[in-house]
Amino acid sequence: MTRERNNYGDYRTITTMKMLNAAILILVLFYPRLSTAWPTHTVCKEKNLEIYYKSCDPVQDFALSIDGCSKILTNTFDIRAAMILRHNIKELSLNVNLIINGKSILAYSQKLCEPNDRRFIFCGKRKGEHIYYEGPVTLGIHEIPQGEYKVSVKLYNGDHLTVACADFTIKNK
């Protein structure tokens, strides 16, 4: 055991310090849930319209971007989205909830992938694969009323495991 004098004049064992550092490293590596939540990402921000999202999956974040808020109100606009799959997608379902003042006002569900239906490029993808999509999306939104809205979006597979989850905040001034 080696002893070393620190700046305060007392002695400490290097071995003890190394063990303490190793214990802290192990805690950080094996207890990721102790860390802070995912950051809030800005999808777009213009003078009257702002859209933000935050992953509600405690284990995984994902990337999403569009070129401008005003393009959302056109019939079709381009997006970029990316993530690494933690679960297989043989079946994929979408749940969307519009929340105003903490209450769900509108709920929408749709099956996006079925075992024998490859309607989208991500249908049939397997755990560990990277999904990247860059291209057009059509929402059919022509107007967003003034106010602040929360939209919860969850994608889950046939085993009811979360594939992606996000809470969006939409502010129209």
PyMOL commands that set and color helices and strands:
alter all, ss='L'
color gray80, all
select helices_A, chain A and resi 14-30+32-34+69-73
alter helices_A, ss='H'
color red, helices_A
select strands_A, chain A and resi 3-5+11-13+41-45+49-55+63-66+76-84+92-100+103-113+130-138+147-157+162-172
alter strands_A, ss='S'
color yellow, strands_A
deselect
rebuild
show_as cartoon
